[in-house]
Amino acid sequence: MEHIAALLFVVGCSSTMADCRELEVPVSVFETAQACVAEKPFALGDLQGQAPRIIGKCLAVDPALEDDYDRIDWNVRPDGTLVASLEVSGMLVASNGGRPEKDYLKQQ
């Protein structure tokens, strides 16, 4: 069985969703996707007031790659949907905008 780690990624946006920026959360890495999902509402609540609209997404990742991330590519659609993906050396590792290659990379 594969071990799963998860990253909580949060952005704050203007009320029109035109301007968005990453927000820092106190705890952003979790041992399981379930732990991330459970913590997400509390983390989003703690960030209230930092932006008119706050959106978070738990991204499931392979713990073996956690030190290899180059970046998180993200975009907020006009409907408020946060689309984010993790990349390692330019290679897409996990994305919540499409179907992941491996079942253990599925988003929560």
MODELLER restraints for C-alpha pairs under 7 A, 6 or more apart:
rsr = mdl.restraints
at = mdl.atoms
rsr.add(forms.Gaussian(group=physical.xy_distance, feature=features.Distance(at['CA:2:A'], at['CA:104:A']), mean=6.96, stdev=0.5))
rsr.add(forms.Gaussian(group=physical.xy_distance, feature=features.Distance(at['CA:4:A'], at['CA:31:A']), mean=6.59, stdev=0.5))
rsr.add(forms.Gaussian(group=physical.xy_distance, feature=features.Distance(at['CA:4:A'], at['CA:32:A']), mean=5.37, stdev=0.5))
rsr.add(forms.Gaussian(group=physical.xy_distance, feature=features.Distance(at['CA:4:A'], at['CA:33:A']), mean=6.65, stdev=0.5))
rsr.add(forms.Gaussian(group=physical.xy_distance, feature=features.Distance(at['CA:4:A'], at['CA:60:A']), mean=6.65, stdev=0.5))
rsr.add(forms.Gaussian(group=physical.xy_distance, feature=features.Distance(at['CA:4:A'], at['CA:61:A']), mean=6.25, stdev=0.5))
rsr.add(forms.Gaussian(group=physical.xy_distance, feature=features.Distance(at['CA:4:A'], at['CA:62:A']), mean=5.80, stdev=0.5))
rsr.add(forms.Gaussian(group=physical.xy_distance, feature=features.Distance(at['CA:4:A'], at['CA:63:A']), mean=6.45, stdev=0.5))
rsr.add(forms.Gaussian(group=physical.xy_distance, feature=features.Distance(at['CA:5:A'], at['CA:30:A']), mean=5.65, stdev=0.5))
rsr.add(forms.Gaussian(group=physical.xy_distance, feature=features.Distance(at['CA:5:A'], at['CA:31:A']), mean=4.61, stdev=0.5))
rsr.add(forms.Gaussian(group=physical.xy_distance, feature=features.Distance(at['CA:5:A'], at['CA:32:A']), mean=4.85, stdev=0.5))
rsr.add(forms.Gaussian(group=physical.xy_distance, feature=features.Distance(at['CA:5:A'], at['CA:33:A']), mean=6.16, stdev=0.5))
rsr.add(forms.Gaussian(group=physical.xy_distance, feature=features.Distance(at['CA:5:A'], at['CA:60:A']), mean=5.90, stdev=0.5))
rsr.add(forms.Gaussian(group=physical.xy_distance, feature=features.Distance(at['CA:5:A'], at['CA:61:A']), mean=5.34, stdev=0.5))
rsr.add(forms.Gaussian(group=physical.xy_distance, feature=features.Distance(at['CA:5:A'], at['CA:62:A']), mean=6.12, stdev=0.5))
rsr.add(forms.Gaussian(group=physical.xy_distance, feature=features.Distance(at['CA:5:A'], at['CA:63:A']), mean=5.51, stdev=0.5))
rsr.add(forms.Gaussian(group=physical.xy_distance, feature=features.Distance(at['CA:6:A'], at['CA:29:A']), mean=5.81, stdev=0.5))
rsr.add(forms.Gaussian(group=physical.xy_distance, feature=features.Distance(at['CA:6:A'], at['CA:30:A']), mean=5.10, stdev=0.5))
rsr.add(forms.Gaussian(group=physical.xy_distance, feature=features.Distance(at['CA:6:A'], at['CA:31:A']), mean=6.47, stdev=0.5))
rsr.add(forms.Gaussian(group=physical.xy_distance, feature=features.Distance(at['CA:6:A'], at['CA:32:A']), mean=5.84, stdev=0.5))
rsr.add(forms.Gaussian(group=physical.xy_distance, feature=features.Distance(at['CA:6:A'], at['CA:33:A']), mean=5.04, stdev=0.5))
rsr.add(forms.Gaussian(group=physical.xy_distance, feature=features.Distance(at['CA:6:A'], at['CA:36:A']), mean=6.30, stdev=0.5))
rsr.add(forms.Gaussian(group=physical.xy_distance, feature=features.Distance(at['CA:6:A'], at['CA:58:A']), mean=6.21, stdev=0.5))
rsr.add(forms.Gaussian(group=physical.xy_distance, feature=features.Distance(at['CA:6:A'], at['CA:59:A']), mean=5.38, stdev=0.5))
rsr.add(forms.Gaussian(group=physical.xy_distance, feature=features.Distance(at['CA:6:A'], at['CA:60:A']), mean=4.33, stdev=0.5))
rsr.add(forms.Gaussian(group=physical.xy_distance, feature=features.Distance(at['CA:6:A'], at['CA:61:A']), mean=5.55, stdev=0.5))
rsr.add(forms.Gaussian(group=physical.xy_distance, feature=features.Distance(at['CA:7:A'], at['CA:28:A']), mean=5.49, stdev=0.5))
rsr.add(forms.Gaussian(group=physical.xy_distance, feature=features.Distance(at['CA:7:A'], at['CA:29:A']), mean=4.66, stdev=0.5))
rsr.add(forms.Gaussian(group=physical.xy_distance, feature=features.Distance(at['CA:7:A'], at['CA:30:A']), mean=6.31, stdev=0.5))
rsr.add(forms.Gaussian(group=physical.xy_distance, feature=features.Distance(at['CA:7:A'], at['CA:58:A']), mean=5.58, stdev=0.5))
rsr.add(forms.Gaussian(group=physical.xy_distance, feature=features.Distance(at['CA:7:A'], at['CA:59:A']), mean=5.13, stdev=0.5))
rsr.add(forms.Gaussian(group=physical.xy_distance, feature=features.Distance(at['CA:7:A'], at['CA:60:A']), mean=6.49, stdev=0.5))
rsr.add(forms.Gaussian(group=physical.xy_distance, feature=features.Distance(at['CA:8:A'], at['CA:28:A']), mean=4.80, stdev=0.5))
rsr.add(forms.Gaussian(group=physical.xy_distance, feature=features.Distance(at['CA:8:A'], at['CA:29:A']), mean=6.38, stdev=0.5))
rsr.add(forms.Gaussian(group=physical.xy_distance, feature=features.Distance(at['CA:8:A'], at['CA:36:A']), mean=6.36, stdev=0.5))
rsr.add(forms.Gaussian(group=physical.xy_distance, feature=features.Distance(at['CA:8:A'], at['CA:56:A']), mean=6.82, stdev=0.5))
rsr.add(forms.Gaussian(group=physical.xy_distance, feature=features.Distance(at['CA:8:A'], at['CA:57:A']), mean=5.85, stdev=0.5))
rsr.add(forms.Gaussian(group=physical.xy_distance, feature=features.Distance(at['CA:8:A'], at['CA:58:A']), mean=4.58, stdev=0.5))
rsr.add(forms.Gaussian(group=physical.xy_distance, feature=features.Distance(at['CA:8:A'], at['CA:59:A']), mean=6.40, stdev=0.5))
rsr.add(forms.Gaussian(group=physical.xy_distance, feature=features.Distance(at['CA:9:A'], at['CA:56:A']), mean=5.55, stdev=0.5))
rsr.add(forms.Gaussian(group=physical.xy_distance, feature=features.Distance(at['CA:9:A'], at['CA:57:A']), mean=5.38, stdev=0.5))
rsr.add(forms.Gaussian(group=physical.xy_distance, feature=features.Distance(at['CA:9:A'], at['CA:58:A']), mean=6.29, stdev=0.5))
rsr.add(forms.Gaussian(group=physical.xy_distance, feature=features.Distance(at['CA:10:A'], at['CA:22:A']), mean=5.99, stdev=0.5))
rsr.add(forms.Gaussian(group=physical.xy_distance, feature=features.Distance(at['CA:10:A'], at['CA:23:A']), mean=5.49, stdev=0.5))
rsr.add(forms.Gaussian(group=physical.xy_distance, feature=features.Distance(at['CA:10:A'], at['CA:55:A']), mean=5.67, stdev=0.5))
rsr.add(forms.Gaussian(group=physical.xy_distance, feature=features.Distance(at['CA:10:A'], at['CA:56:A']), mean=4.15, stdev=0.5))
rsr.add(forms.Gaussian(group=physical.xy_distance, feature=features.Distance(at['CA:10:A'], at['CA:57:A']), mean=6.47, stdev=0.5))
rsr.add(forms.Gaussian(group=physical.xy_distance, feature=features.Distance(at['CA:11:A'], at['CA:20:A']), mean=6.39, stdev=0.5))
rsr.add(forms.Gaussian(group=physical.xy_distance, feature=features.Distance(at['CA:11:A'], at['CA:21:A']), mean=5.37, stdev=0.5))
rsr.add(forms.Gaussian(group=physical.xy_distance, feature=features.Distance(at['CA:11:A'], at['CA:22:A']), mean=4.30, stdev=0.5))
rsr.add(forms.Gaussian(group=physical.xy_distance, feature=features.Distance(at['CA:11:A'], at['CA:23:A']), mean=5.12, stdev=0.5))
rsr.add(forms.Gaussian(group=physical.xy_distance, feature=features.Distance(at['CA:11:A'], at['CA:54:A']), mean=5.84, stdev=0.5))
rsr.add(forms.Gaussian(group=physical.xy_distance, feature=features.Distance(at['CA:11:A'], at['CA:55:A']), mean=5.46, stdev=0.5))
rsr.add(forms.Gaussian(group=physical.xy_distance, feature=features.Distance(at['CA:11:A'], at['CA:56:A']), mean=6.36, stdev=0.5))
rsr.add(forms.Gaussian(group=physical.xy_distance, feature=features.Distance(at['CA:12:A'], at['CA:20:A']), mean=5.48, stdev=0.5))
rsr.add(forms.Gaussian(group=physical.xy_distance, feature=features.Distance(at['CA:12:A'], at['CA:21:A']), mean=5.52, stdev=0.5))
rsr.add(forms.Gaussian(group=physical.xy_distance, feature=features.Distance(at['CA:12:A'], at['CA:22:A']), mean=6.34, stdev=0.5))
rsr.add(forms.Gaussian(group=physical.xy_distance, feature=features.Distance(at['CA:12:A'], at['CA:23:A']), mean=6.21, stdev=0.5))
rsr.add(forms.Gaussian(group=physical.xy_distance, feature=features.Distance(at['CA:12:A'], at['CA:51:A']), mean=5.08, stdev=0.5))
rsr.add(forms.Gaussian(group=physical.xy_distance, feature=features.Distance(at['CA:12:A'], at['CA:53:A']), mean=5.66, stdev=0.5))
rsr.add(forms.Gaussian(group=physical.xy_distance, feature=features.Distance(at['CA:12:A'], at['CA:54:A']), mean=4.42, stdev=0.5))
rsr.add(forms.Gaussian(group=physical.xy_distance, feature=features.Distance(at['CA:12:A'], at['CA:55:A']), mean=6.39, stdev=0.5))
rsr.add(forms.Gaussian(group=physical.xy_distance, feature=features.Distance(at['CA:13:A'], at['CA:19:A']), mean=5.51, stdev=0.5))
rsr.add(forms.Gaussian(group=physical.xy_distance, feature=features.Distance(at['CA:13:A'], at['CA:20:A']), mean=4.05, stdev=0.5))
rsr.add(forms.Gaussian(group=physical.xy_distance, feature=features.Distance(at['CA:13:A'], at['CA:21:A']), mean=6.51, stdev=0.5))
rsr.add(forms.Gaussian(group=physical.xy_distance, feature=features.Distance(at['CA:13:A'], at['CA:51:A']), mean=5.80, stdev=0.5))
rsr.add(forms.Gaussian(group=physical.xy_distance, feature=features.Distance(at['CA:13:A'], at['CA:52:A']), mean=6.23, stdev=0.5))
rsr.add(forms.Gaussian(group=physical.xy_distance, feature=features.Distance(at['CA:13:A'], at['CA:53:A']), mean=5.00, stdev=0.5))
rsr.add(forms.Gaussian(group=physical.xy_distance, feature=features.Distance(at['CA:13:A'], at['CA:54:A']), mean=6.21, stdev=0.5))
rsr.add(forms.Gaussian(group=physical.xy_distance, feature=features.Distance(at['CA:14:A'], at['CA:20:A']), mean=6.47, stdev=0.5))
rsr.add(forms.Gaussian(group=physical.xy_distance, feature=features.Distance(at['CA:14:A'], at['CA:51:A']), mean=6.39, stdev=0.5))
rsr.add(forms.Gaussian(group=physical.xy_distance, feature=features.Distance(at['CA:14:A'], at['CA:52:A']), mean=5.46, stdev=0.5))
rsr.add(forms.Gaussian(group=physical.xy_distance, feature=features.Distance(at['CA:14:A'], at['CA:53:A']), mean=6.13, stdev=0.5))
rsr.add(forms.Gaussian(group=physical.xy_distance, feature=features.Distance(at['CA:15:A'], at['CA:52:A']), mean=5.38, stdev=0.5))
rsr.add(forms.Gaussian(group=physical.xy_distance, feature=features.Distance(at['CA:15:A'], at['CA:53:A']), mean=6.01, stdev=0.5))
rsr.add(forms.Gaussian(group=physical.xy_distance, feature=features.Distance(at['CA:17:A'], at['CA:78:A']), mean=6.32, stdev=0.5))
rsr.add(forms.Gaussian(group=physical.xy_distance, feature=features.Distance(at['CA:17:A'], at['CA:80:A']), mean=6.81, stdev=0.5))
rsr.add(forms.Gaussian(group=physical.xy_distance, feature=features.Distance(at['CA:25:A'], at['CA:43:A']), mean=6.65, stdev=0.5))
rsr.add(forms.Gaussian(group=physical.xy_distance, feature=features.Distance(at['CA:30:A'], at['CA:36:A']), mean=5.77, stdev=0.5))
rsr.add(forms.Gaussian(group=physical.xy_distance, feature=features.Distance(at['CA:33:A'], at['CA:60:A']), mean=6.00, stdev=0.5))
rsr.add(forms.Gaussian(group=physical.xy_distance, feature=features.Distance(at['CA:33:A'], at['CA:108:A']), mean=6.56, stdev=0.5))
rsr.add(forms.Gaussian(group=physical.xy_distance, feature=features.Distance(at['CA:36:A'], at['CA:58:A']), mean=6.11, stdev=0.5))
rsr.add(forms.Gaussian(group=physical.xy_distance, feature=features.Distance(at['CA:37:A'], at['CA:58:A']), mean=6.45, stdev=0.5))
rsr.add(forms.Gaussian(group=physical.xy_distance, feature=features.Distance(at['CA:37:A'], at['CA:108:A']), mean=6.81, stdev=0.5))
rsr.add(forms.Gaussian(group=physical.xy_distance, feature=features.Distance(at['CA:44:A'], at['CA:54:A']), mean=6.78, stdev=0.5))
rsr.add(forms.Gaussian(group=physical.xy_distance, feature=features.Distance(at['CA:55:A'], at['CA:82:A']), mean=6.84, stdev=0.5))
rsr.add(forms.Gaussian(group=physical.xy_distance, feature=features.Distance(at['CA:58:A'], at['CA:107:A']), mean=6.70, stdev=0.5))
rsr.add(forms.Gaussian(group=physical.xy_distance, feature=features.Distance(at['CA:58:A'], at['CA:108:A']), mean=5.96, stdev=0.5))
rsr.add(forms.Gaussian(group=physical.xy_distance, feature=features.Distance(at['CA:59:A'], at['CA:107:A']), mean=5.60, stdev=0.5))
rsr.add(forms.Gaussian(group=physical.xy_distance, feature=features.Distance(at['CA:60:A'], at['CA:105:A']), mean=5.44, stdev=0.5))
rsr.add(forms.Gaussian(group=physical.xy_distance, feature=features.Distance(at['CA:60:A'], at['CA:106:A']), mean=6.38, stdev=0.5))
rsr.add(forms.Gaussian(group=physical.xy_distance, feature=features.Distance(at['CA:60:A'], at['CA:107:A']), mean=5.54, stdev=0.5))
rsr.add(forms.Gaussian(group=physical.xy_distance, feature=features.Distance(at['CA:61:A'], at['CA:94:A']), mean=6.75, stdev=0.5))
rsr.add(forms.Gaussian(group=physical.xy_distance, feature=features.Distance(at['CA:61:A'], at['CA:105:A']), mean=5.96, stdev=0.5))
rsr.add(forms.Gaussian(group=physical.xy_distance, feature=features.Distance(at['CA:68:A'], at['CA:88:A']), mean=5.62, stdev=0.5))
rsr.add(forms.Gaussian(group=physical.xy_distance, feature=features.Distance(at['CA:69:A'], at['CA:86:A']), mean=6.93, stdev=0.5))
rsr.add(forms.Gaussian(group=physical.xy_distance, feature=features.Distance(at['CA:69:A'], at['CA:87:A']), mean=5.72, stdev=0.5))
rsr.add(forms.Gaussian(group=physical.xy_distance, feature=features.Distance(at['CA:69:A'], at['CA:88:A']), mean=4.52, stdev=0.5))
rsr.add(forms.Gaussian(group=physical.xy_distance, feature=features.Distance(at['CA:70:A'], at['CA:87:A']), mean=5.84, stdev=0.5))
rsr.add(forms.Gaussian(group=physical.xy_distance, feature=features.Distance(at['CA:70:A'], at['CA:88:A']), mean=5.22, stdev=0.5))
rsr.add(forms.Gaussian(group=physical.xy_distance, feature=features.Distance(at['CA:70:A'], at['CA:89:A']), mean=5.86, stdev=0.5))
rsr.add(forms.Gaussian(group=physical.xy_distance, feature=features.Distance(at['CA:71:A'], at['CA:86:A']), mean=6.27, stdev=0.5))
rsr.add(forms.Gaussian(group=physical.xy_distance, feature=features.Distance(at['CA:71:A'], at['CA:87:A']), mean=5.58, stdev=0.5))
rsr.add(forms.Gaussian(group=physical.xy_distance, feature=features.Distance(at['CA:72:A'], at['CA:84:A']), mean=6.72, stdev=0.5))
rsr.add(forms.Gaussian(group=physical.xy_distance, feature=features.Distance(at['CA:72:A'], at['CA:85:A']), mean=5.64, stdev=0.5))
rsr.add(forms.Gaussian(group=physical.xy_distance, feature=features.Distance(at['CA:72:A'], at['CA:86:A']), mean=4.70, stdev=0.5))
rsr.add(forms.Gaussian(group=physical.xy_distance, feature=features.Distance(at['CA:72:A'], at['CA:87:A']), mean=6.19, stdev=0.5))
rsr.add(forms.Gaussian(group=physical.xy_distance, feature=features.Distance(at['CA:73:A'], at['CA:84:A']), mean=5.59, stdev=0.5))
rsr.add(forms.Gaussian(group=physical.xy_distance, feature=features.Distance(at['CA:73:A'], at['CA:85:A']), mean=5.26, stdev=0.5))
rsr.add(forms.Gaussian(group=physical.xy_distance, feature=features.Distance(at['CA:73:A'], at['CA:86:A']), mean=6.45, stdev=0.5))
rsr.add(forms.Gaussian(group=physical.xy_distance, feature=features.Distance(at['CA:74:A'], at['CA:83:A']), mean=5.53, stdev=0.5))
rsr.add(forms.Gaussian(group=physical.xy_distance, feature=features.Distance(at['CA:74:A'], at['CA:84:A']), mean=4.15, stdev=0.5))
rsr.add(forms.Gaussian(group=physical.xy_distance, feature=features.Distance(at['CA:74:A'], at['CA:85:A']), mean=6.38, stdev=0.5))
rsr.add(forms.Gaussian(group=physical.xy_distance, feature=features.Distance(at['CA:75:A'], at['CA:82:A']), mean=6.01, stdev=0.5))
rsr.add(forms.Gaussian(group=physical.xy_distance, feature=features.Distance(at['CA:75:A'], at['CA:83:A']), mean=5.33, stdev=0.5))
rsr.add(forms.Gaussian(group=physical.xy_distance, feature=features.Distance(at['CA:75:A'], at['CA:84:A']), mean=6.49, stdev=0.5))
rsr.add(forms.Gaussian(group=physical.xy_distance, feature=features.Distance(at['CA:76:A'], at['CA:82:A']), mean=4.56, stdev=0.5))
rsr.add(forms.Gaussian(group=physical.xy_distance, feature=features.Distance(at['CA:76:A'], at['CA:83:A']), mean=6.15, stdev=0.5))
rsr.add(forms.Gaussian(group=physical.xy_distance, feature=features.Distance(at['CA:83:A'], at['CA:96:A']), mean=5.87, stdev=0.5))
rsr.add(forms.Gaussian(group=physical.xy_distance, feature=features.Distance(at['CA:83:A'], at['CA:97:A']), mean=5.37, stdev=0.5))
rsr.add(forms.Gaussian(group=physical.xy_distance, feature=features.Distance(at['CA:84:A'], at['CA:95:A']), mean=5.86, stdev=0.5))
rsr.add(forms.Gaussian(group=physical.xy_distance, feature=features.Distance(at['CA:84:A'], at['CA:96:A']), mean=5.89, stdev=0.5))
rsr.add(forms.Gaussian(group=physical.xy_distance, feature=features.Distance(at['CA:84:A'], at['CA:97:A']), mean=6.85, stdev=0.5))
rsr.add(forms.Gaussian(group=physical.xy_distance, feature=features.Distance(at['CA:85:A'], at['CA:92:A']), mean=6.99, stdev=0.5))
rsr.add(forms.Gaussian(group=physical.xy_distance, feature=features.Distance(at['CA:85:A'], at['CA:94:A']), mean=5.36, stdev=0.5))
rsr.add(forms.Gaussian(group=physical.xy_distance, feature=features.Distance(at['CA:85:A'], at['CA:95:A']), mean=4.05, stdev=0.5))
rsr.add(forms.Gaussian(group=physical.xy_distance, feature=features.Distance(at['CA:85:A'], at['CA:96:A']), mean=6.42, stdev=0.5))
rsr.add(forms.Gaussian(group=physical.xy_distance, feature=features.Distance(at['CA:86:A'], at['CA:92:A']), mean=6.20, stdev=0.5))
rsr.add(forms.Gaussian(group=physical.xy_distance, feature=features.Distance(at['CA:86:A'], at['CA:93:A']), mean=5.51, stdev=0.5))
rsr.add(forms.Gaussian(group=physical.xy_distance, feature=features.Distance(at['CA:86:A'], at['CA:94:A']), mean=5.43, stdev=0.5))
rsr.add(forms.Gaussian(group=physical.xy_distance, feature=features.Distance(at['CA:86:A'], at['CA:95:A']), mean=6.61, stdev=0.5))
rsr.add(forms.Gaussian(group=physical.xy_distance, feature=features.Distance(at['CA:87:A'], at['CA:93:A']), mean=5.38, stdev=0.5))
rsr.add(forms.Gaussian(group=physical.xy_distance, feature=features.Distance(at['CA:94:A'], at['CA:100:A']), mean=5.95, stdev=0.5))
rsr.add(forms.Gaussian(group=physical.xy_distance, feature=features.Distance(at['CA:94:A'], at['CA:105:A']), mean=5.99, stdev=0.5))
rsr.add(forms.Gaussian(group=physical.xy_distance, feature=features.Distance(at['CA:96:A'], at['CA:107:A']), mean=5.87, stdev=0.5))
rsr.add(forms.Gaussian(group=physical.xy_distance, feature=features.Distance(at['CA:100:A'], at['CA:106:A']), mean=6.06, stdev=0.5))
